[in-house]
Amino acid sequence: MHRPAQRQRLTRILVGAAAVPMMLVASGCSSDSGDGSGDDAKKDSGASASSSATEAGSVVKEAAYAKLPEPCKVFSSKTLKEMVPKGTKSNKEGKSGDAATRGNCSWNSLDNNGVDGSQFRWLNVSLLRFESDAARGTGEKLASEYFTKHAEDARSVEGAKDTKSQPLTGMGNEATLVTYDLKKKEGTFKQQTVVTRVENVVVTVDYNGAGLAGDKAPKAADLTKAAEKAAKEAVEAVRTANGAGGGSAAGGSTAPSKSPSPSKSASKSAGQGSDLGKDSGTSTSKSPSKSATKKD
């Protein structure tokens, strides 16, 4: 009489016992599903990190200098008095579509000594600033490339005689002096061109002189000394314009931006002194050697 009841209880126990491994299997499946989700999350995280790295790769270091000094104010009155004694107030600023990236100013001096002849001097300063560009590189790199090309242009002026070139120290990151003689109908003009780079800015100082109407030609050594001094002064003017420490958040980063194109930044300028300063400096395309800065 008791056996049926015992069998029923045993059946319930066995069914319950059989249900335990099924729950464990279900639990195991759930656990496997969770691991899969974790892998997917890791993949998504990795993809995101890779994307971030790619974006970071397109960001370049911000250029050191964000502005230029006023070109007609880079030289002290004392310097102008020494270099262009009769033309300290003859400054002519070249036209520029963007004063933050390029500038130019020139002066000319004619010291007329009557029957003893005349002394002519022409001084020009050109400034070109490069911004960092994600596609082309940092402002410093672009400026250095332009410096190299610009110095070569200064050594390749048509008609130049006795051309000499040498590196300079003590001004900016790199500098070159180019000298030559250029014979014109008025006389022989002795040209001094100093091209220097300070961070992302290229500074060019052109200085030439001539003895006219029978006066003696100036000494090249004197002109060279004056041109080098002027170049150092122009470099310091760039630094001062950006603060003594140097520039706009140097060492930061920036998104892609447009830089002046070197192919549009150098101009013909050989022998401008032969025109005795007429219209000199009215634009950066009228400078005394190929080393002066072109404008877009």
C-alpha positions as CSV (number, residue, x, y, z in Angstrom):
1,M,0.0,0.0,0.0
2,H,2.9,2.4,0.6
3,R,4.9,1.5,-2.5
4,P,3.1,3.8,-4.9
5,A,3.6,6.8,-2.7
6,Q,7.3,6.0,-2.3
7,R,7.7,5.6,-6.0
8,Q,6.1,9.0,-6.6
9,R,8.5,10.7,-4.1
10,L,11.5,9.0,-5.7
11,T,10.4,10.1,-9.2
12,R,10.1,13.8,-7.9
13,I,13.6,13.6,-6.4
14,L,15.2,12.2,-9.6
15,V,13.4,14.8,-11.8
16,G,14.7,17.5,-9.4
17,A,18.2,16.1,-9.5
18,A,18.1,16.0,-13.3
19,A,17.1,19.6,-13.4
20,V,20.2,20.7,-11.6
21,P,22.7,19.9,-14.3
22,M,20.4,21.5,-16.9
23,M,20.4,24.7,-14.9
24,L,24.2,24.5,-14.7
25,V,24.4,24.1,-18.4
26,A,22.1,27.0,-18.9
27,S,24.2,29.0,-16.5
28,G,27.3,28.0,-18.4
29,C,25.8,29.1,-21.7
30,S,24.9,32.4,-20.1
31,S,28.5,32.8,-18.9
32,D,29.8,32.0,-22.4
33,S,27.5,34.6,-23.9
34,G,28.9,37.2,-21.4
35,D,32.5,36.4,-22.4
36,G,31.6,37.0,-26.0
37,S,30.1,40.4,-25.2
38,G,33.4,41.2,-23.3
39,D,35.4,40.4,-26.4
40,D,33.2,42.6,-28.6
41,A,33.7,45.4,-26.1
42,K,37.4,45.0,-26.2
43,K,37.3,45.1,-30.0
44,D,35.2,48.3,-30.0
45,S,37.6,49.8,-27.5
46,G,40.6,48.9,-29.6
47,A,39.0,50.3,-32.7
48,S,38.3,53.5,-30.8
49,A,41.9,53.8,-29.6
50,S,43.1,53.2,-33.1
51,S,40.9,55.9,-34.5
52,S,42.1,58.3,-31.8
53,A,45.7,57.5,-32.7
54,T,45.0,58.2,-36.3
55,E,43.4,61.5,-35.5
56,A,46.4,62.4,-33.2
57,G,48.8,61.6,-36.0
58,S,47.2,64.4,-38.2
59,V,47.9,67.0,-35.5
60,V,51.2,68.9,-35.7
61,K,53.1,71.0,-33.3
62,E,52.0,74.6,-33.3
63,A,54.5,77.0,-34.7
64,A,56.6,79.0,-32.2
65,Y,55.7,82.5,-33.5
66,A,52.2,83.7,-34.2
67,K,52.9,87.2,-35.3
68,L,55.3,89.5,-37.1
69,P,56.6,92.9,-36.1
70,E,55.7,96.0,-38.2
71,P,58.4,95.8,-40.9
72,C,59.1,99.5,-41.0
73,K,59.8,99.5,-37.3
74,V,62.2,96.6,-37.0
75,F,65.3,98.9,-37.1
76,S,66.2,101.5,-34.5
77,S,66.7,105.1,-35.6
78,K,70.4,104.7,-34.9
79,T,70.7,101.7,-37.3
80,L,68.8,103.6,-40.0
81,K,71.0,106.7,-39.5
82,E,74.1,104.5,-40.1
83,M,72.8,102.6,-43.0
84,V,70.7,105.2,-44.9
85,P,71.8,108.5,-43.5
86,K,69.9,110.6,-46.0
87,G,66.8,108.4,-46.0
88,T,65.8,107.6,-42.4
89,K,62.3,108.7,-43.1
90,S,62.1,107.4,-46.7
91,N,60.5,104.1,-45.5
92,K,58.0,102.5,-47.9
93,E,56.1,99.5,-46.7
94,G,55.2,96.8,-49.3
95,K,51.6,95.8,-49.8
96,S,50.6,92.6,-48.1
97,G,47.3,90.7,-48.1
98,D,48.1,89.2,-44.7
99,A,50.4,91.2,-42.4
100,A,50.5,88.3,-39.9
101,T,52.4,86.1,-42.4
102,R,54.4,88.5,-44.5
103,G,55.8,92.0,-44.5
104,N,58.3,94.2,-46.3
105,C,59.8,97.7,-45.9
106,S,62.6,99.6,-47.7
107,W,64.6,102.8,-47.4
108,N,66.9,104.6,-49.8
109,S,69.5,107.3,-49.3
110,L,71.3,109.5,-51.8
111,D,74.1,111.6,-50.3
112,N,74.9,114.2,-53.1
113,N,78.4,115.6,-52.8
114,G,78.2,117.8,-55.9
115,V,81.2,117.5,-58.2
116,D,82.7,114.9,-55.9
117,G,79.9,112.5,-56.8
118,S,77.2,110.8,-54.6
119,Q,76.8,107.9,-52.3
120,F,73.7,105.7,-52.7
121,R,72.4,103.2,-50.2
122,W,69.3,100.9,-50.3
123,L,68.0,98.9,-47.4
124,N,65.2,96.3,-47.5
125,V,63.8,93.9,-44.9
126,S,61.4,91.1,-45.7
127,L,59.6,88.9,-43.2
128,L,57.8,85.6,-44.0
129,R,56.1,83.5,-41.3
130,F,55.0,79.9,-41.7
131,E,52.2,78.2,-39.8
132,S,52.1,74.5,-39.1
133,D,50.2,72.4,-41.5
134,A,49.0,68.8,-40.9
135,A,49.6,67.9,-44.5
136,R,53.0,69.7,-45.0
137,G,54.6,69.7,-41.6
138,T,55.5,72.1,-38.8
139,G,56.0,75.8,-39.3
140,E,59.7,75.4,-38.5
141,K,60.1,72.7,-41.1
142,L,58.4,74.7,-43.8
143,A,60.5,77.8,-42.9
144,S,63.7,75.8,-43.0
145,E,62.8,74.4,-46.4
146,Y,62.1,77.9,-47.7
147,F,65.3,79.3,-46.1
148,T,67.4,76.8,-48.1
149,K,65.6,77.7,-51.4
150,H,65.7,81.4,-50.7
151,A,69.4,81.4,-49.9
152,E,70.1,79.5,-53.2
153,D,68.0,82.1,-55.1
154,A,70.1,84.9,-53.6
155,R,73.2,83.2,-54.9
156,S,71.8,82.9,-58.4
157,V,71.0,86.5,-59.4
158,E,71.4,87.1,-63.1
159,G,74.3,89.4,-63.9
160,A,75.9,89.1,-60.5
161,K,79.7,89.1,-60.4
162,D,82.1,87.8,-57.7
163,T,79.3,86.0,-55.8
164,K,80.3,84.7,-52.4
165,S,78.3,82.9,-49.8
166,Q,79.0,81.9,-46.2
167,P,77.0,80.6,-43.2
168,L,76.6,83.0,-40.3
169,T,76.2,82.3,-36.6
170,G,74.7,84.3,-33.7
171,M,71.4,85.1,-35.3
172,G,68.4,82.8,-35.4
173,N,68.5,79.0,-36.1
174,E,70.3,79.3,-39.4
175,A,71.7,82.1,-41.5
176,T,73.5,82.8,-44.7
177,L,75.3,85.8,-46.1
178,V,75.5,86.3,-49.9
179,T,77.5,89.1,-51.5
180,Y,78.1,90.1,-55.1
181,D,78.7,93.0,-57.4
182,L,76.1,94.1,-59.9
183,K,77.1,96.5,-62.6
184,K,74.5,99.0,-63.9
185,K,74.6,102.1,-66.0
186,E,74.8,104.3,-62.9
187,G,77.7,102.4,-61.5
188,T,78.6,99.1,-59.7
189,F,76.3,98.2,-56.8
190,K,77.7,96.1,-54.0
191,Q,75.0,93.8,-52.7
192,Q,74.8,92.2,-49.3
193,T,72.0,89.7,-48.6
194,V,71.5,88.1,-45.2
195,V,68.9,85.3,-45.1
196,T,68.1,84.0,-41.6
197,R,65.5,81.7,-40.0
198,V,64.3,82.2,-36.5
199,E,61.9,79.3,-35.6
200,N,59.1,79.6,-38.2
201,V,60.0,83.0,-39.6
202,V,62.4,83.8,-42.4
203,V,64.0,87.2,-42.3
204,T,65.8,88.7,-45.3
205,V,67.9,91.8,-45.1
206,D,69.1,93.3,-48.4
207,Y,71.6,96.2,-48.4
208,N,73.4,97.6,-51.3
209,G,75.6,100.7,-51.9
210,A,77.3,102.4,-54.8
211,G,79.5,105.4,-55.5
212,L,78.0,107.4,-58.3
213,A,79.1,110.2,-60.5
214,G,82.7,109.6,-59.9
215,D,82.6,108.9,-56.1
216,K,84.4,105.9,-54.7
217,A,82.5,102.6,-54.3
218,P,81.8,101.8,-50.6
219,K,83.9,99.1,-49.0
220,A,82.1,95.7,-49.1
221,A,83.3,94.8,-45.6
222,D,81.6,97.9,-44.2
223,L,78.4,97.1,-46.0
224,T,78.5,93.5,-44.8
225,K,79.1,94.5,-41.2
226,A,76.1,96.8,-41.3
227,A,73.8,94.2,-43.0
228,E,74.7,91.5,-40.4
229,K,73.9,94.0,-37.6
230,A,70.6,94.9,-39.2
231,A,69.7,91.2,-39.6
232,K,70.3,90.5,-35.9
233,E,68.2,93.5,-35.0
234,A,65.3,92.2,-37.2
235,V,65.5,88.8,-35.6
236,E,65.3,90.3,-32.2
237,A,62.3,92.3,-33.4
238,V,60.5,89.1,-34.3
239,R,61.2,87.6,-30.9
240,T,60.1,90.7,-29.1
241,A,56.9,90.9,-31.1
242,N,56.0,87.4,-29.7
243,G,57.3,87.9,-26.2
244,A,60.8,87.3,-24.9
245,G,60.0,83.6,-24.2
246,G,59.1,83.0,-27.8
247,G,55.8,82.8,-29.5
248,S,52.3,81.5,-29.1
249,A,52.1,78.5,-26.9
250,A,55.2,76.9,-28.4
251,G,55.1,73.2,-28.1
252,G,51.3,73.0,-28.3
253,S,49.4,71.4,-31.1
254,T,47.1,72.7,-33.8
255,A,44.7,71.5,-36.5
256,P,45.6,71.8,-40.1
257,S,46.2,75.3,-41.3
258,K,47.3,77.1,-44.4
259,S,50.9,78.3,-44.7
260,P,52.5,80.7,-47.1
261,S,53.7,78.8,-50.2
262,P,57.5,78.9,-50.8
263,S,56.8,78.9,-54.5
264,K,55.0,82.2,-54.1
265,S,57.3,83.8,-51.5
266,A,60.5,84.8,-53.3
267,S,60.8,87.6,-55.8
268,K,63.2,89.1,-58.3
269,S,65.1,92.0,-56.8
270,A,68.5,92.2,-58.4
271,G,69.9,95.7,-58.8
272,Q,67.0,97.7,-57.5
273,G,69.6,100.2,-56.3
274,S,70.4,101.0,-59.9
275,D,67.1,102.8,-60.1
276,L,68.2,105.0,-57.3
277,G,65.4,104.0,-55.0
278,K,62.5,104.8,-57.4
279,D,59.4,103.0,-56.2
280,S,61.7,100.8,-54.1
281,G,59.8,98.9,-51.4
282,T,56.3,99.7,-52.8
283,S,55.8,96.0,-53.1
284,T,57.7,93.0,-52.1
285,S,58.2,92.1,-55.8
286,K,60.5,95.1,-56.1
287,S,63.5,94.3,-54.0
288,P,67.2,94.4,-54.6
289,S,67.9,90.7,-55.0
290,K,66.1,87.4,-55.6
291,S,66.2,86.9,-51.9
292,A,63.4,89.4,-51.1
293,T,60.0,88.0,-50.3
294,K,57.3,87.5,-52.9
295,K,53.7,88.1,-52.1
296,D,50.8,85.8,-53.1
